Amino acid sequence: MKSFLLLQKKVVPEMHELLLKRYELLKTIKHAQPVGRRNLSVALGMTERVLRAEVNDLKDLNLLIFTTAGMTLSPEGEALFDELTDMMKFLSGTMELEQQLKAKFGLKEVIVVSGNSDKSALVKDDLGYAGASKLQELFTKDAIIALTGGSTLAKLADVLPEEPKVKYPKNLTFVPARGGFGIGTRLQANTICEKISNKTNGTNRELYLPEQLSDSSLQSLMEEPSIAETVEILKSATIVVHGVGDAITMANKRKSPPEIIEKLKSSNAVGEVLGHYFDESGQIVFKIQTIGIQFEDLKNTDTVLTIAGGASKAKAIAAFIKSTPIKPILVTDESAAAKLLKIKK
């Protein structure tokens, strides 16, 4: 099959381009359905006139359904989309990127989605979809899943199918990887855990705490029975799901004091995960005092699922991979993958 596709690409390149274009069209509809023609044309950067011709062709092939609410994939369209996904990875070159990244960094697995999430919200959504799909595969009976917050994990929670559409293992427990409260609750780990637990008929624990604590506050809170119990559950997490942040961006979001930001700059910090900041070599240069899962706890878990994309985060992703005690499954995008391959191991 791969030989045939390569020959087709050389002999009939326009057919290859049409296939890629129609796959992107089906993928965008699948992720946004039901979606109207105008919103779809904006998302794809395509004129409504050109789009109309494309979607009419797909409708004639029984791949789309038109309703007053917008377009959706037909059952045939859904089935075809799933079959096309691996083929598109090969044709677009993302499959090769996955293999190269896995070999270079010794990763457990790599999943690359097309595009650059720095420039496209649709690509960021794709990261959420890919993360949700992989997480479903990782679920096992009695699993304890620790999750951080953020927009990509919030998308993962939004798109994860719920029972009875999917049959999930029993006794799944979801725990925030770190404490947190304040504005933007949709992106917080507590909210994400609650949403996923509802969809999977699992249970969730809450950890509403300031993210940065003094030594005395930390000790006092750790003596609270409910908090101590949640932390013990966290230490038994079988799966940890998290994003990766740019060091200075995350410090500013946390409203860190100027002296901390200056320390991060002088230490050449490039990335942040779980409140730990590290430089390009993977050395931890600073960590905030907080209640939640710690880096040393990762070595006791079965699987770490890292979801992060965008060329701007490539250095941060590479630094985390160098620093982590367990090689993760990495879900990233094409732009970050290409830049990661250029970074010295």
C-alpha positions as CSV (number, residue, x, y, z in Angstrom):
1,M,0.0,0.0,0.0
2,K,2.8,2.5,0.9
3,S,4.6,1.8,-2.4
4,F,1.4,2.4,-4.3
5,L,0.7,5.6,-2.5
6,L,4.3,6.9,-3.2
7,L,3.9,6.0,-6.9
8,Q,0.5,7.7,-7.0
9,K,2.0,10.8,-5.4
10,K,4.8,10.9,-8.1
11,V,2.6,10.1,-11.1
12,V,-0.7,11.8,-10.2
13,P,0.3,14.5,-7.6
14,E,-3.0,16.3,-8.1
15,M,-4.8,13.3,-6.8
16,H,-2.6,13.3,-3.7
17,E,-3.3,16.9,-3.1
18,L,-7.1,16.4,-3.5
19,L,-7.0,13.5,-1.0
20,L,-5.2,15.6,1.6
21,K,-7.6,18.5,1.1
22,R,-10.7,16.3,1.4
23,Y,-9.3,14.6,4.5
24,E,-8.7,18.0,6.2
25,L,-12.3,18.9,5.2
26,L,-13.7,15.7,6.8
27,K,-11.6,16.2,9.9
28,T,-12.7,19.8,10.4
29,I,-16.3,18.8,10.0
30,K,-15.9,15.9,12.4
31,H,-14.4,18.1,15.1
32,A,-16.9,21.0,14.7
33,Q,-20.1,19.1,13.7
34,P,-22.7,20.3,13.2
35,V,-21.1,23.2,11.4
36,G,-22.4,25.7,8.9
37,R,-20.7,26.5,5.6
38,R,-19.7,30.0,6.6
39,N,-17.9,28.9,9.8
40,L,-16.3,26.0,7.9
41,S,-15.0,28.3,5.2
42,V,-13.4,30.6,7.8
43,A,-11.8,27.6,9.7
44,L,-10.3,26.2,6.5
45,G,-9.4,29.5,4.9
46,M,-11.5,28.6,1.8
47,T,-14.0,30.7,-0.1
48,E,-17.6,29.7,0.3
49,R,-17.9,29.1,-3.5
50,V,-15.0,26.6,-3.5
51,L,-16.2,25.0,-0.3
52,R,-19.7,24.6,-1.6
53,A,-18.4,22.5,-4.5
54,E,-16.3,20.3,-2.2
55,V,-19.0,19.6,0.3
56,N,-21.6,18.9,-2.4
57,D,-19.2,16.3,-3.9
58,L,-18.8,14.7,-0.4
59,K,-22.5,14.7,0.1
60,D,-23.0,13.0,-3.3
61,L,-20.6,10.3,-2.1
62,N,-22.8,9.8,1.0
63,L,-20.1,11.0,3.4
64,L,-21.9,14.1,4.7
65,I,-25.4,14.8,6.0
66,F,-26.9,18.4,5.7
67,T,-29.3,19.6,8.3
68,T,-30.6,22.9,9.4
69,A,-28.1,22.8,12.3
70,G,-25.2,22.3,9.8
71,M,-23.1,19.6,8.3
72,T,-22.2,16.3,10.0
73,L,-20.4,13.2,8.9
74,S,-22.6,10.4,7.9
75,P,-22.0,6.9,9.4
76,E,-20.1,6.1,6.1
77,G,-18.1,9.3,6.5
78,E,-17.2,8.5,10.1
79,A,-16.0,5.0,9.1
80,L,-14.0,6.3,6.1
81,F,-12.4,9.0,8.2
82,D,-11.1,6.5,10.7
83,E,-9.7,4.3,7.8
84,L,-8.0,7.3,6.2
85,T,-6.2,8.6,9.3
86,D,-3.2,6.2,9.2
87,M,-2.9,6.7,5.5
88,M,-2.9,10.5,5.9
89,K,-0.1,10.2,8.5
90,F,2.0,8.4,5.9
91,L,1.2,10.7,3.1
92,S,1.7,13.9,5.1
93,G,5.0,12.8,6.6
94,T,3.8,12.9,10.2
95,M,4.3,9.1,10.6
96,E,8.0,9.5,9.7
97,L,8.2,12.4,12.2
98,E,6.7,10.1,14.9
99,Q,9.3,7.4,14.2
100,Q,12.2,9.8,14.2
101,L,11.2,11.5,17.4
102,K,10.6,8.2,19.2
103,A,14.1,7.0,18.2
104,K,15.9,10.2,19.0
105,F,14.5,10.7,22.5
106,G,13.8,7.1,23.4
107,L,10.1,7.9,23.9
108,K,7.5,5.3,24.7
109,E,5.3,6.5,21.8
110,V,4.8,9.6,19.7
111,I,1.7,10.9,18.1
112,V,2.0,13.9,15.7
113,V,-0.9,15.9,14.4
114,S,-0.5,18.1,11.3
115,G,0.0,21.9,11.6
116,N,1.2,24.4,14.1
117,S,-1.0,25.0,17.2
118,D,0.8,28.4,17.7
119,K,-1.0,29.6,14.6
120,S,-4.2,27.6,14.4
121,A,-6.8,26.9,17.1
122,L,-7.9,23.9,15.0
123,V,-4.5,22.3,15.4
124,K,-4.8,22.8,19.2
125,D,-8.1,21.1,19.0
126,D,-6.5,18.2,17.2
127,L,-4.1,17.8,20.1
128,G,-7.0,17.5,22.4
129,Y,-8.7,14.9,20.1
130,A,-5.5,12.9,19.8
131,G,-4.9,13.0,23.6
132,A,-8.5,11.9,24.3
133,S,-8.1,9.0,21.9
134,K,-4.8,7.8,23.4
135,L,-6.2,8.2,27.0
136,Q,-9.1,6.0,26.1
137,E,-6.6,3.3,25.1
138,L,-4.7,3.7,28.4
139,F,-7.7,3.3,30.7
140,T,-7.7,0.1,32.8
141,K,-9.9,-1.2,35.6
142,D,-9.1,0.6,38.9
143,A,-6.8,3.1,37.2
144,I,-5.9,6.4,39.0
145,I,-5.5,9.2,36.6
146,A,-3.8,12.5,37.6
147,L,-4.5,15.5,35.3
148,T,-3.2,19.0,35.1
149,G,-5.3,22.0,33.8
150,G,-4.9,24.1,30.6
151,S,-6.8,24.7,27.4
152,T,-5.6,21.5,25.6
153,L,-6.6,19.2,28.5
154,A,-9.9,21.1,28.7
155,K,-10.5,20.3,25.0
156,L,-9.6,16.6,25.8
157,A,-12.3,16.6,28.4
158,D,-14.8,18.2,26.0
159,V,-14.3,15.7,23.2
160,L,-13.9,12.5,25.2
161,P,-16.9,10.4,24.4
162,E,-19.2,9.4,27.2
163,E,-20.9,6.2,28.2
164,P,-22.9,4.5,26.8
165,K,-21.3,5.5,23.5
166,V,-18.1,4.0,24.8
167,K,-17.7,1.3,27.4
168,Y,-15.1,2.3,29.9
169,P,-13.3,0.1,32.5
170,K,-14.8,0.2,36.1
171,N,-13.5,2.2,39.0
172,L,-11.6,4.9,37.2
173,T,-10.5,7.7,39.6
174,F,-9.5,11.2,38.4
175,V,-7.4,13.4,40.6
176,P,-6.0,17.0,40.0
177,A,-2.3,16.7,39.7
178,R,-2.0,20.0,41.6
179,G,-4.1,22.3,43.7
180,G,-5.7,25.4,42.1
181,F,-8.6,27.8,42.4
182,G,-9.6,31.2,41.0
183,I,-10.8,32.5,37.7
184,G,-11.0,30.5,34.5
185,T,-12.4,27.4,36.2
186,R,-13.1,25.6,32.9
187,L,-9.4,25.2,32.4
188,Q,-8.6,24.1,36.0
189,A,-7.7,20.5,36.8
190,N,-10.6,20.1,39.3
191,T,-13.1,20.9,36.6
192,I,-11.4,18.7,34.0
193,C,-11.4,15.8,36.4
194,E,-15.0,16.2,37.3
195,K,-16.1,16.4,33.6
196,I,-14.1,13.2,32.6
197,S,-15.3,11.3,35.7
198,N,-18.9,12.1,34.8
199,K,-18.4,10.9,31.2
200,T,-16.7,7.6,32.2
201,N,-18.9,6.8,35.3
202,G,-15.8,7.2,37.4
203,T,-15.1,9.1,40.6
204,N,-13.0,12.3,41.1
205,R,-11.2,14.0,44.0
206,E,-10.9,17.7,44.4
207,L,-7.9,19.8,45.4
208,Y,-8.9,23.4,45.8
209,L,-5.7,25.1,47.1
210,P,-3.4,28.0,46.3
211,E,-0.8,26.9,43.8
212,Q,2.1,28.6,45.7
213,L,2.4,28.2,49.4
214,S,4.8,29.1,52.2
215,D,6.5,26.4,54.1
216,S,4.3,26.9,57.2
217,S,1.1,26.9,55.1
218,L,2.2,23.8,53.2
219,Q,2.8,21.9,56.4
220,S,-0.5,23.0,58.0
221,L,-2.6,22.0,54.9
222,M,-0.9,18.7,54.6
223,E,-2.2,17.9,58.1
224,E,-5.8,18.2,56.9
225,P,-7.1,14.6,56.6
226,S,-9.0,15.1,53.3
227,I,-5.9,16.8,51.7
228,A,-3.5,14.1,53.0
229,E,-5.8,11.4,51.7
230,T,-6.0,13.0,48.2
231,V,-2.2,13.4,48.1
232,E,-1.8,9.7,49.0
233,I,-4.1,8.8,46.1
234,L,-2.0,11.0,43.8
235,K,1.1,9.1,44.8
236,S,-0.6,6.0,43.6
237,A,-1.5,7.4,40.2
238,T,-1.1,4.9,37.4
239,I,-1.5,7.6,34.6
240,V,-0.3,11.2,34.6
241,V,-1.6,13.5,31.9
242,H,-0.1,17.0,31.6
243,G,0.8,19.8,29.3
244,V,4.1,21.7,29.0
245,G,4.5,25.5,29.5
246,D,7.0,28.1,28.5
247,A,8.9,29.0,31.7
248,I,8.5,32.8,31.7
249,T,4.9,32.7,30.4
250,M,3.9,30.3,33.1
251,A,5.6,32.4,35.8
252,N,3.7,35.5,34.6
253,K,0.4,33.6,34.6
254,R,1.0,32.6,38.2
255,K,1.8,36.2,39.0
256,S,5.1,35.1,40.4
257,P,7.1,37.9,42.2
258,P,9.7,39.8,40.2
259,E,12.6,38.1,42.0
260,I,11.4,34.7,40.9
261,I,11.0,35.8,37.3
262,E,14.5,37.3,37.4
263,K,15.8,34.0,38.9
264,L,14.2,32.0,36.0
265,K,15.7,34.4,33.4
266,S,19.2,34.2,34.9
267,S,19.0,30.4,35.1
268,N,17.9,30.3,31.4
269,A,14.7,28.4,32.3
270,V,12.9,27.3,29.2
271,G,10.0,25.1,30.3
272,E,7.6,24.3,33.2
273,V,5.8,21.1,34.1
274,L,4.0,20.4,37.4
275,G,5.4,23.6,39.0
276,H,9.0,22.6,38.1
277,Y,11.0,24.9,35.9
278,F,14.0,23.5,34.0
279,D,16.7,24.8,31.6
280,E,17.6,23.4,28.1
281,S,19.7,20.6,29.6
282,G,16.7,19.3,31.6
283,Q,18.1,20.5,35.0
284,I,15.4,21.7,37.4
285,V,16.4,25.3,38.3
286,F,13.3,26.2,40.5
287,K,10.1,24.7,41.8
288,I,7.2,26.3,43.5
289,Q,6.0,25.1,46.9
290,T,2.6,23.4,46.3
291,I,0.5,20.4,47.1
292,G,0.3,17.9,44.4
293,I,2.2,15.3,42.4
294,Q,6.0,15.8,42.3
295,F,8.6,15.0,39.7
296,E,10.0,12.1,41.8
297,D,6.5,10.6,41.9
298,L,6.5,10.1,38.1
299,K,8.9,7.2,38.3
300,N,6.3,5.2,40.2
301,T,3.5,5.7,37.6
302,D,2.8,3.3,34.7
303,T,2.4,6.0,32.0
304,V,3.0,9.7,31.5
305,L,1.0,11.2,28.7
306,T,2.5,14.6,27.6
307,I,0.3,16.8,25.4
308,A,2.0,19.9,24.0
309,G,2.5,21.5,20.6
310,G,3.6,24.6,18.8
311,A,7.1,25.4,17.6
312,S,7.4,27.9,20.4
313,K,7.3,25.1,23.0
314,A,9.8,22.8,21.3
315,K,12.7,23.8,23.7
316,A,10.4,23.3,26.7
317,I,9.2,19.9,25.5
318,A,12.8,18.8,24.9
319,A,13.9,20.0,28.3
320,F,11.1,18.1,30.0
321,I,11.9,14.9,28.1
322,K,15.5,15.2,29.3
323,S,14.5,15.8,32.9
324,T,11.7,13.3,33.5
325,P,12.4,10.0,35.3
326,I,10.0,8.1,32.9
327,K,9.9,8.4,29.2
328,P,6.4,9.7,28.2
329,I,4.0,9.2,25.4
330,L,4.2,12.4,23.5
331,V,1.3,14.0,21.7
332,T,2.5,17.0,19.7
333,D,2.1,18.8,16.4
334,E,4.1,18.9,13.2
335,S,5.8,22.2,13.9
336,A,7.0,21.2,17.3
337,A,8.1,17.8,16.0
338,A,10.2,19.3,13.2
339,K,11.9,21.7,15.7
340,L,12.5,19.0,18.2
341,L,14.4,17.0,15.7
342,K,16.8,19.9,15.3
343,I,17.5,20.3,19.0
344,K,20.6,18.6,20.4
345,K,19.7,15.6,22.5
